[in-house]
Structures are given as structure tokens and as C-alpha cells.
Amino acid sequence: MASALNETADRTIARPSGLAEEVYRRVRADIMSLKIPPDTRVSVDSLARELGVSQTPIREALSMLEANGLVSKRHFAGYATSPRMDRAQLDELFEFRLLIEPHAARKAAEAMADTDMRQLASGDTAPSHDAFADMDTEFHRLIAQGAGNHLIADSLARLHIHVHIFRSCFRSEITEEAVHEHDAIIAAIHARDGDKAEAAMRRHIERSYGRLRDFIKD
Ligand SMILES: [Zn+2]
């Protein structure tokens, strides 16, 4: 019995330690705030020195950052932060969002479970850049999931939309306007009004695109 239990314990997948998560949060904040600019090498050695920890939690944190689209592995050069979007990529991203997300909002209004709906929160109107990035990620994820189509939820998650958007531009009015647009989407979903939810999501994505367009060259 004891050996069977030990065997089970040995087979469990190690969860990232608290230290790796702390490193992840610190480095993520530096990447999102552009303290570490896009397309820049991230050295395991210098991070370990700077944060006063061993290489193990740094490597674990970098794997988590890679899974979230913030860094990628480069041949023979360790890790680097993901490049900033150019204009063509921004156009493609928003064309895709406009095709998928208004439809997802309609379906969420029609089919989302009440318990999931209660998680849709508009939140603070003046959050920090980093906090709003997290909030917006979660808001759009919940709606995509609420649409009840795994392909929609998975393909949006894979794009790491918010990582790219929030490293493109900083303006406080962006978060405030977006929070009001989110409120309109939430109200329509709570009212189970598919037409209104679709229209409100379309308006939010079109306005987000308008707010970003001028900041991205090429
Ligand atoms: Zn949003």
C-alpha cells in the first residue's frame, strides 16, 4: 500500500514553486510595461543575479512566459521578448477579432451559465496598465468560453491578443473608455440580449482598433 502511494506521489507533475511564480510576475510586469522592450534578449544569468535567485526558478518562469506568448526561445541565444506588432499584424488581429468576438458575445448572451455570467465584472475604471491587461484578458476569455464553442475559446487564447495589444501603447483614457464599453457588453449579456451583446462587442473592438491604430507604424 505504502509503496503504491509513493509511486503515485512520484508520478505527480511538479507545480511551479512559489518562487518561480514570483519571478514570473516580476518579469511579466517588466515586459508589459516595456521596461524590457520587445524583441530583446532575456538572459537567465542576469535575471538570476538581478533577482538574487538561482537559475531554476528563472527557467521555470521563462517557460511560463513562453506559454503566455511573452517570450520565445531563440536558436543558441536563449530567450527573447516577443516582437512588437507591426501595422499589418494589427490589421489581421482586429479583422479576426471582429469576425469571432461579436458572434461569441451573442452566443454568450444566449447560452452562458448564470454562474459564469456573475464572473463578468467591469471593475475599477482607473486600474494600472498591468492590472487592466489582466482584467481585459479575463473578460474576453470568459465571453469566448461562454459561447460554448471550444474552437473559438482556444483560437482566441492562442493569439495572446492582450500581450500584443498592451505592449503597443499606453494611454490612461484607453482603460477608462474600454471599461465603459465592457459595461455595455455585460449589461447586454445579463439581459440575455444577443443582438445587443453582438453590437456592443463589435463597437468595443472597433474602438479598440481605432485607439491603437495611430500608435502602430508601418
Ligand atoms: Zn476589452
Residues whose N, C-alpha, C, O or C-beta is under 5 A from the ligand:
A	BS01	ZN	D136
